[in-house]
Amino acid sequence: MFPPSADERNVELVLTSLGPYSGFKDPIKLTRISTEVPGTPAPAQLDSAIYDRYVGRHRKAFLFGLIHLGPTLSISHETDELGNHLIASVRGVPG
């Protein structure tokens, strides 16, 4: 949220909720340091094989990789008319 300010040059942004897992209890106040906006970067073109390195099911490993506990993160690689995408889903999160 942007609280009202008498001075237009010192605009403040207050982040009141960063989610339950952020670790922040109090709002975070950010002060504008510049009015310049950087240009849009050129999109990076990656080789499709790079995405395939991340495909699979992942879990937290303990005891030198002998025991795997916790939620499972599944990552798949899909290609469509818009390009390559990594799709992720999580199972085993209590909620």
A tleap script that builds the chain and sets N, CA, C and O, in Angstrom:
source leaprc.protein.ff14SB
mol = sequence {
  NMET PHE PRO PRO SER ALA ASP GLU ARG ASN
  VAL GLU LEU VAL LEU THR SER LEU GLY PRO
  TYR SER GLY PHE LYS ASP PRO ILE LYS LEU
  THR ARG ILE SER THR GLU VAL PRO GLY THR
  PRO ALA PRO ALA GLN LEU ASP SER ALA ILE
  TYR ASP ARG TYR VAL GLY ARG HIE ARG LYS
  ALA PHE LEU PHE GLY LEU ILE HIE LEU GLY
  PRO THR LEU SER ILE SER HIE GLU THR ASP
  GLU LEU GLY ASN HIE LEU ILE ALA SER VAL
  ARG GLY VAL PRO CGLY
}
set mol.1.N position { 0.848 -1.165 0.000 }
set mol.1.CA position { 0.000 0.000 0.000 }
set mol.1.C position { 0.893 1.227 0.000 }
set mol.1.O position { 2.017 1.193 0.501 }
set mol.2.N position { 0.387 2.298 -0.561 }
set mol.2.CA position { 1.098 3.573 -0.590 }
set mol.2.C position { 0.371 4.548 0.339 }
set mol.2.O position { -0.629 5.140 -0.068 }
set mol.3.N position { 0.845 4.731 1.580 }
set mol.3.CA position { 0.168 5.666 2.482 }
set mol.3.C position { 0.276 7.095 1.962 }
set mol.3.O position { 1.262 7.445 1.312 }
set mol.4.N position { -0.727 7.920 2.242 }
set mol.4.CA position { -0.673 9.313 1.778 }
set mol.4.C position { 0.531 10.041 2.371 }
set mol.4.O position { 0.906 9.825 3.524 }
set mol.5.N position { 1.125 10.908 1.551 }
set mol.5.CA position { 2.299 11.652 1.979 }
set mol.5.C position { 2.150 13.105 1.560 }
set mol.5.O position { 1.659 13.386 0.467 }
set mol.6.N position { 2.567 14.031 2.417 }
set mol.6.CA position { 2.513 15.454 2.082 }
set mol.6.C position { 3.590 15.805 1.065 }
set mol.6.O position { 3.427 16.743 0.284 }
set mol.7.N position { 4.691 15.057 1.070 }
set mol.7.CA position { 5.808 15.315 0.163 }
set mol.7.C position { 5.767 14.306 -0.977 }
set mol.7.O position { 5.998 13.117 -0.756 }
set mol.8.N position { 5.478 14.759 -2.181 }
set mol.8.CA position { 5.355 13.873 -3.342 }
set mol.8.C position { 6.679 13.201 -3.699 }
set mol.8.O position { 6.674 12.158 -4.353 }
set mol.9.N position { 7.807 13.769 -3.288 }
set mol.9.CA position { 9.106 13.187 -3.633 }
set mol.9.C position { 9.470 12.011 -2.748 }
set mol.9.O position { 10.247 11.153 -3.167 }
set mol.10.N position { 8.940 11.944 -1.548 }
set mol.10.CA position { 9.261 10.869 -0.611 }
set mol.10.C position { 8.103 9.889 -0.489 }
set mol.10.O position { 7.498 9.754 0.575 }
set mol.11.N position { 7.806 9.220 -1.569 }
set mol.11.CA position { 6.722 8.238 -1.570 }
set mol.11.C position { 7.211 6.971 -0.878 }
set mol.11.O position { 8.339 6.531 -1.100 }
set mol.12.N position { 6.366 6.392 -0.046 }
set mol.12.CA position { 6.718 5.209 0.716 }
set mol.12.C position { 5.799 4.064 0.329 }
set mol.12.O position { 4.598 4.264 0.146 }
set mol.13.N position { 6.355 2.864 0.202 }
set mol.13.CA position { 5.590 1.654 -0.069 }
set mol.13.C position { 5.661 0.791 1.178 }
set mol.13.O position { 6.750 0.538 1.695 }
set mol.14.N position { 4.503 0.331 1.673 }
set mol.14.CA position { 4.461 -0.498 2.875 }
set mol.14.C position { 3.930 -1.873 2.481 }
set mol.14.O position { 2.801 -2.001 2.008 }
set mol.15.N position { 4.763 -2.904 2.682 }
set mol.15.CA position { 4.357 -4.282 2.420 }
set mol.15.C position { 3.798 -4.842 3.713 }
set mol.15.O position { 4.534 -5.040 4.680 }
set mol.16.N position { 2.487 -5.100 3.732 }
set mol.16.CA position { 1.842 -5.528 4.969 }
set mol.16.C position { 1.702 -7.033 5.065 }
set mol.16.O position { 1.535 -7.552 6.168 }
set mol.17.N position { 1.764 -7.762 3.951 }
set mol.17.CA position { 1.614 -9.203 3.994 }
set mol.17.C position { 2.497 -9.844 2.939 }
set mol.17.O position { 2.317 -9.628 1.740 }
set mol.18.N position { 3.452 -10.634 3.402 }
set mol.18.CA position { 4.327 -11.355 2.477 }
set mol.18.C position { 4.068 -12.854 2.549 }
set mol.18.O position { 4.880 -13.646 2.071 }
set mol.19.N position { 2.951 -13.249 3.137 }
set mol.19.CA position { 2.622 -14.663 3.245 }
set mol.19.C position { 3.035 -15.228 4.592 }
set mol.19.O position { 3.853 -14.643 5.302 }
set mol.20.N position { 2.460 -16.374 4.934 }
set mol.20.CA position { 2.698 -16.941 6.265 }
set mol.20.C position { 4.111 -17.478 6.461 }
set mol.20.O position { 4.531 -17.669 7.603 }
set mol.21.N position { 4.856 -17.728 5.392 }
set mol.21.CA position { 6.183 -18.330 5.518 }
set mol.21.C position { 7.313 -17.324 5.313 }
set mol.21.O position { 8.472 -17.717 5.183 }
set mol.22.N position { 6.991 -16.038 5.283 }
set mol.22.CA position { 8.017 -15.033 5.000 }
set mol.22.C position { 8.929 -14.778 6.196 }
set mol.22.O position { 10.084 -14.390 6.019 }
set mol.23.N position { 8.425 -14.991 7.413 }
set mol.23.CA position { 9.225 -14.734 8.605 }
set mol.23.C position { 9.142 -13.298 9.092 }
set mol.23.O position { 9.769 -12.952 10.094 }
set mol.24.N position { 8.372 -12.442 8.395 }
set mol.24.CA position { 8.230 -11.043 8.786 }
set mol.24.C position { 6.900 -10.861 9.505 }
set mol.24.O position { 5.845 -11.176 8.954 }
set mol.25.N position { 6.949 -10.349 10.741 }
set mol.25.CA position { 5.729 -10.118 11.506 }
set mol.25.C position { 5.217 -8.696 11.319 }
set mol.25.O position { 4.009 -8.469 11.270 }
set mol.26.N position { 6.139 -7.737 11.215 }
set mol.26.CA position { 5.771 -6.341 11.084 }
set mol.26.C position { 5.813 -5.918 9.621 }
set mol.26.O position { 6.538 -6.521 8.830 }
set mol.27.N position { 5.049 -4.895 9.245 }
set mol.27.CA position { 5.114 -4.386 7.874 }
set mol.27.C position { 6.518 -3.916 7.511 }
set mol.27.O position { 7.265 -3.455 8.374 }
set mol.28.N position { 6.871 -4.031 6.260 }
set mol.28.CA position { 8.167 -3.578 5.764 }
set mol.28.C position { 7.944 -2.280 5.008 }
set mol.28.O position { 7.121 -2.223 4.094 }
set mol.29.N position { 8.680 -1.230 5.389 }
set mol.29.CA position { 8.541 0.071 4.735 }
set mol.29.C position { 9.688 0.282 3.762 }
set mol.29.O position { 10.857 0.192 4.137 }
set mol.30.N position { 9.348 0.563 2.512 }
set mol.30.CA position { 10.333 0.824 1.469 }
set mol.30.C position { 10.207 2.270 1.021 }
set mol.30.O position { 9.096 2.770 0.841 }
set mol.31.N position { 11.330 2.944 0.840 }
set mol.31.CA position { 11.347 4.328 0.397 }
set mol.31.C position { 11.868 4.387 -1.035 }
set mol.31.O position { 12.856 3.732 -1.370 }
set mol.32.N position { 11.203 5.171 -1.874 }
set mol.32.CA position { 11.632 5.306 -3.265 }
set mol.32.C position { 13.001 5.968 -3.309 }
set mol.32.O position { 13.219 6.997 -2.670 }
set mol.33.N position { 13.923 5.378 -4.063 }
set mol.33.CA position { 15.271 5.920 -4.184 }
set mol.33.C position { 15.520 6.529 -5.556 }
set mol.33.O position { 16.526 7.210 -5.756 }
set mol.34.N position { 14.607 6.291 -6.513 }
set mol.34.CA position { 14.784 6.824 -7.856 }
set mol.34.C position { 13.445 6.805 -8.582 }
set mol.34.O position { 12.573 5.991 -8.277 }
set mol.35.N position { 13.293 7.702 -9.538 }
set mol.35.CA position { 12.092 7.690 -10.377 }
set mol.35.C position { 12.387 7.094 -11.748 }
set mol.35.O position { 11.503 7.008 -12.600 }
set mol.36.N position { 13.645 6.681 -11.955 }
set mol.36.CA position { 14.013 6.068 -13.223 }
set mol.36.C position { 13.555 4.612 -13.247 }
set mol.36.O position { 13.662 3.899 -12.249 }
set mol.37.N position { 13.047 4.185 -14.393 }
set mol.37.CA position { 12.608 2.812 -14.568 }
set mol.37.C position { 13.522 2.171 -15.614 }
set mol.37.O position { 13.650 2.698 -16.720 }
set mol.38.N position { 14.159 1.046 -15.286 }
set mol.38.CA position { 15.043 0.418 -16.264 }
set mol.38.C position { 14.240 -0.127 -17.453 }
set mol.38.O position { 13.065 -0.472 -17.324 }
set mol.39.N position { 14.898 -0.192 -18.598 }
set mol.39.CA position { 14.258 -0.724 -19.794 }
set mol.39.C position { 14.016 -2.219 -19.678 }
set mol.39.O position { 14.591 -2.888 -18.820 }
set mol.40.N position { 13.171 -2.729 -20.539 }
set mol.40.CA position { 12.860 -4.149 -20.548 }
set mol.40.C position { 14.042 -4.925 -21.120 }
set mol.40.O position { 14.511 -4.609 -22.214 }
set mol.41.N position { 14.530 -5.930 -20.404 }
set mol.41.CA position { 15.660 -6.698 -20.927 }
set mol.41.C position { 15.227 -7.584 -22.089 }
set mol.41.O position { 14.063 -7.971 -22.190 }
set mol.42.N position { 16.173 -7.895 -22.959 }
set mol.42.CA position { 15.879 -8.795 -24.077 }
set mol.42.C position { 15.661 -10.201 -23.536 }
set mol.42.O position { 16.389 -10.638 -22.644 }
set mol.43.N position { 14.668 -10.919 -24.065 }
set mol.43.CA position { 14.437 -12.274 -23.574 }
set mol.43.C position { 15.608 -13.197 -23.914 }
set mol.43.O position { 16.203 -13.092 -24.986 }
set mol.44.N position { 15.922 -14.085 -23.005 }
set mol.44.CA position { 17.015 -15.036 -23.218 }
set mol.44.C position { 16.470 -16.256 -23.951 }
set mol.44.O position { 15.402 -16.765 -23.610 }
set mol.45.N position { 17.188 -16.713 -24.935 }
set mol.45.CA position { 16.814 -17.921 -25.669 }
set mol.45.C position { 17.668 -19.076 -25.157 }
set mol.45.O position { 18.879 -19.103 -25.372 }
set mol.46.N position { 17.033 -20.025 -24.482 }
set mol.46.CA position { 17.751 -21.157 -23.912 }
set mol.46.C position { 17.533 -22.398 -24.761 }
set mol.46.O position { 16.488 -22.575 -25.387 }
set mol.47.N position { 18.537 -23.242 -24.766 }
set mol.47.CA position { 18.425 -24.521 -25.446 }
set mol.47.C position { 17.410 -25.383 -24.701 }
set mol.47.O position { 17.402 -25.408 -23.471 }
set mol.48.N position { 16.562 -26.080 -25.433 }
set mol.48.CA position { 15.517 -26.896 -24.836 }
set mol.48.C position { 16.091 -27.963 -23.904 }
set mol.48.O position { 15.434 -28.349 -22.937 }
set mol.49.N position { 17.285 -28.436 -24.173 }
set mol.49.CA position { 17.893 -29.486 -23.343 }
set mol.49.C position { 18.182 -28.990 -21.930 }
set mol.49.O position { 18.240 -29.795 -21.000 }
set mol.50.N position { 18.362 -27.694 -21.750 }
set mol.50.CA position { 18.620 -27.146 -20.418 }
set mol.50.C position { 17.432 -27.415 -19.494 }
set mol.50.O position { 17.613 -27.739 -18.320 }
set mol.51.N position { 16.223 -27.281 -20.029 }
set mol.51.CA position { 15.031 -27.523 -19.215 }
set mol.51.C position { 14.954 -28.983 -18.763 }
set mol.51.O position { 14.514 -29.264 -17.648 }
set mol.52.N position { 15.382 -29.913 -19.625 }
set mol.52.CA position { 15.277 -31.331 -19.310 }
set mol.52.C position { 16.127 -31.730 -18.113 }
set mol.52.O position { 15.848 -32.750 -17.482 }
set mol.53.N position { 17.157 -30.955 -17.781 }
set mol.53.CA position { 18.001 -31.276 -16.630 }
set mol.53.C position { 17.247 -31.161 -15.309 }
set mol.53.O position { 17.637 -31.781 -14.319 }
set mol.54.N position { 16.167 -30.373 -15.282 }
set mol.54.CA position { 15.424 -30.129 -14.045 }
set mol.54.C position { 14.209 -31.038 -13.886 }
set mol.54.O position { 13.589 -31.051 -12.822 }
set mol.55.N position { 13.862 -31.791 -14.916 }
set mol.55.CA position { 12.674 -32.645 -14.899 }
set mol.55.C position { 12.865 -33.789 -13.912 }
set mol.55.O position { 13.935 -34.394 -13.852 }
set mol.56.N position { 11.816 -34.085 -13.134 }
set mol.56.CA position { 11.851 -35.205 -12.200 }
set mol.56.C position { 11.111 -34.875 -10.921 }
set mol.56.O position { 10.469 -33.832 -10.798 }
set mol.57.N position { 11.218 -35.794 -9.970 }
set mol.57.CA position { 10.623 -35.599 -8.656 }
set mol.57.C position { 11.738 -35.336 -7.670 }
set mol.57.O position { 12.761 -36.020 -7.682 }
set mol.58.N position { 11.544 -34.349 -6.820 }
set mol.58.CA position { 12.590 -33.909 -5.894 }
set mol.58.C position { 12.049 -33.898 -4.469 }
set mol.58.O position { 10.912 -33.491 -4.227 }
set mol.59.N position { 12.883 -34.354 -3.521 }
set mol.59.CA position { 12.556 -34.316 -2.104 }
set mol.59.C position { 13.802 -33.976 -1.313 }
set mol.59.O position { 14.918 -34.133 -1.808 }
set mol.60.N position { 13.619 -33.513 -0.097 }
set mol.60.CA position { 14.723 -33.192 0.801 }
set mol.60.C position { 15.412 -34.481 1.230 }
set mol.60.O position { 14.760 -35.416 1.696 }
set mol.61.N position { 16.741 -34.529 1.069 }
set mol.61.CA position { 17.514 -35.720 1.431 }
set mol.61.C position { 18.227 -35.497 2.764 }
set mol.61.O position { 18.727 -34.410 3.051 }
set mol.62.N position { 18.258 -36.559 3.565 }
set mol.62.CA position { 18.949 -36.562 4.849 }
set mol.62.C position { 19.902 -37.753 4.900 }
set mol.62.O position { 19.756 -38.702 4.130 }
set mol.63.N position { 20.853 -37.704 5.786 }
set mol.63.CA position { 21.816 -38.785 6.001 }
set mol.63.C position { 22.466 -39.229 4.698 }
set mol.63.O position { 22.372 -40.388 4.295 }
set mol.64.N position { 23.128 -38.272 4.049 }
set mol.64.CA position { 23.890 -38.531 2.830 }
set mol.64.C position { 23.027 -39.098 1.695 }
set mol.64.O position { 23.498 -39.895 0.884 }
set mol.65.N position { 21.763 -38.676 1.653 }
set mol.65.CA position { 20.874 -39.107 0.576 }
set mol.65.C position { 20.208 -40.448 0.804 }
set mol.65.O position { 19.553 -40.968 -0.099 }
set mol.66.N position { 20.359 -41.024 1.990 }
set mol.66.CA position { 19.753 -42.328 2.267 }
set mol.66.C position { 18.274 -42.222 2.604 }
set mol.66.O position { 17.510 -43.150 2.341 }
set mol.67.N position { 17.864 -41.100 3.184 }
set mol.67.CA position { 16.472 -40.913 3.611 }
set mol.67.C position { 15.929 -39.662 2.924 }
set mol.67.O position { 16.579 -38.617 2.914 }
set mol.68.N position { 14.743 -39.778 2.355 }
set mol.68.CA position { 14.073 -38.632 1.716 }
set mol.68.C position { 12.755 -38.394 2.438 }
set mol.68.O position { 11.915 -39.289 2.528 }
set mol.69.N position { 12.580 -37.165 2.958 }
set mol.69.CA position { 11.389 -36.814 3.726 }
set mol.69.C position { 10.779 -35.532 3.208 }
set mol.69.O position { 11.427 -34.753 2.508 }
set mol.70.N position { 9.521 -35.324 3.563 }
set mol.70.CA position { 8.856 -34.065 3.272 }
set mol.70.C position { 8.092 -34.085 1.957 }
set mol.70.O position { 7.946 -35.129 1.323 }
set mol.71.N position { 7.604 -32.906 1.557 }
set mol.71.CA position { 6.821 -32.784 0.334 }
set mol.71.C position { 7.642 -33.157 -0.907 }
set mol.71.O position { 8.867 -33.037 -0.913 }
set mol.72.N position { 6.954 -33.605 -1.945 }
set mol.72.CA position { 7.586 -33.954 -3.215 }
set mol.72.C position { 7.303 -32.857 -4.221 }
set mol.72.O position { 6.149 -32.488 -4.440 }
set mol.73.N position { 8.366 -32.332 -4.838 }
set mol.73.CA position { 8.254 -31.335 -5.900 }
set mol.73.C position { 8.430 -32.062 -7.222 }
set mol.73.O position { 9.487 -32.639 -7.477 }
set mol.74.N position { 7.398 -32.039 -8.073 }
set mol.74.CA position { 7.456 -32.669 -9.389 }
set mol.74.C position { 7.595 -31.586 -10.441 }
set mol.74.O position { 6.812 -30.636 -10.470 }
set mol.75.N position { 8.595 -31.728 -11.313 }
set mol.75.CA position { 8.843 -30.753 -12.369 }
set mol.75.C position { 8.803 -31.457 -13.716 }
set mol.75.O position { 9.436 -32.495 -13.910 }
set mol.76.N position { 8.039 -30.869 -14.654 }
set mol.76.CA position { 7.970 -31.404 -16.015 }
set mol.76.C position { 8.292 -30.298 -17.009 }
set mol.76.O position { 8.208 -29.114 -16.683 }
set mol.77.N position { 8.661 -30.690 -18.220 }
set mol.77.CA position { 9.026 -29.750 -19.282 }
set mol.77.C position { 7.979 -29.850 -20.379 }
set mol.77.O position { 7.708 -30.933 -20.898 }
set mol.78.N position { 7.395 -28.708 -20.728 }
set mol.78.CA position { 6.397 -28.656 -21.801 }
set mol.78.C position { 6.809 -27.606 -22.816 }
set mol.78.O position { 7.392 -26.580 -22.466 }
set mol.79.N position { 6.498 -27.876 -24.082 }
set mol.79.CA position { 6.776 -26.938 -25.164 }
set mol.79.C position { 5.472 -26.677 -25.905 }
set mol.79.O position { 4.745 -27.612 -26.239 }
set mol.80.N position { 5.176 -25.408 -26.161 }
set mol.80.CA position { 3.995 -25.041 -26.944 }
set mol.80.C position { 4.346 -23.884 -27.862 }
set mol.80.O position { 5.521 -23.566 -28.044 }
set mol.81.N position { 3.331 -23.254 -28.440 }
set mol.81.CA position { 3.580 -22.167 -29.394 }
set mol.81.C position { 4.254 -20.945 -28.750 }
set mol.81.O position { 4.810 -20.107 -29.460 }
set mol.82.N position { 4.211 -20.838 -27.420 }
set mol.82.CA position { 4.862 -19.729 -26.727 }
set mol.82.C position { 6.288 -20.045 -26.301 }
set mol.82.O position { 7.009 -19.148 -25.864 }
set mol.83.N position { 6.710 -21.290 -26.417 }
set mol.83.CA position { 8.076 -21.653 -26.064 }
set mol.83.C position { 8.137 -22.796 -25.075 }
set mol.83.O position { 7.204 -23.592 -24.969 }
set mol.84.N position { 9.239 -22.871 -24.354 }
set mol.84.CA position { 9.483 -23.917 -23.368 }
set mol.84.C position { 9.059 -23.445 -21.990 }
set mol.84.O position { 9.216 -22.275 -21.641 }
set mol.85.N position { 8.515 -24.380 -21.206 }
set mol.85.CA position { 8.052 -24.049 -19.861 }
set mol.85.C position { 8.393 -25.180 -18.909 }
set mol.85.O position { 8.327 -26.353 -19.277 }
set mol.86.N position { 8.755 -24.828 -17.688 }
set mol.86.CA position { 8.855 -25.802 -16.615 }
set mol.86.C position { 7.570 -25.706 -15.810 }
set mol.86.O position { 7.171 -24.618 -15.395 }
set mol.87.N position { 6.922 -26.841 -15.592 }
set mol.87.CA position { 5.679 -26.899 -14.825 }
set mol.87.C position { 5.982 -27.635 -13.525 }
set mol.87.O position { 6.539 -28.734 -13.539 }
set mol.88.N position { 5.614 -27.025 -12.408 }
set mol.88.CA position { 5.918 -27.631 -11.097 }
set mol.88.C position { 4.635 -27.850 -10.305 }
set mol.88.O position { 3.691 -27.064 -10.394 }
set mol.89.N position { 4.617 -28.926 -9.533 }
set mol.89.CA position { 3.522 -29.179 -8.598 }
set mol.89.C position { 4.128 -29.766 -7.326 }
set mol.89.O position { 5.184 -30.398 -7.357 }
set mol.90.N position { 3.438 -29.543 -6.207 }
set mol.90.CA position { 3.924 -30.003 -4.904 }
set mol.90.C position { 2.860 -30.901 -4.289 }
set mol.90.O position { 1.676 -30.568 -4.281 }
set mol.91.N position { 3.302 -32.047 -3.775 }
set mol.91.CA position { 2.399 -32.969 -3.065 }
set mol.91.C position { 2.957 -33.213 -1.677 }
set mol.91.O position { 4.169 -33.216 -1.462 }
set mol.92.N position { 2.044 -33.416 -0.743 }
set mol.92.CA position { 2.457 -33.751 0.614 }
set mol.92.C position { 2.630 -32.573 1.534 }
set mol.92.O position { 3.266 -32.689 2.582 }
set mol.93.N position { 2.065 -31.418 1.154 }
set mol.93.CA position { 2.130 -30.231 2.021 }
set mol.93.C position { 0.891 -30.224 2.897 }
set mol.93.O position { -0.225 -30.210 2.377 }
set mol.94.N position { 1.056 -30.232 4.208 }
set mol.94.CA position { -0.130 -30.195 5.062 }
set mol.94.C position { -0.883 -28.875 4.890 }
set mol.94.O position { -0.268 -27.812 4.801 }
set mol.95.N position { -2.151 -28.942 4.847 }
set mol.95.CA position { -2.859 -27.690 4.660 }
set mol.95.C position { -4.233 -27.792 5.077 }
set mol.95.O position { -4.980 -26.818 4.987 }
savepdb mol mol.pdb
quit
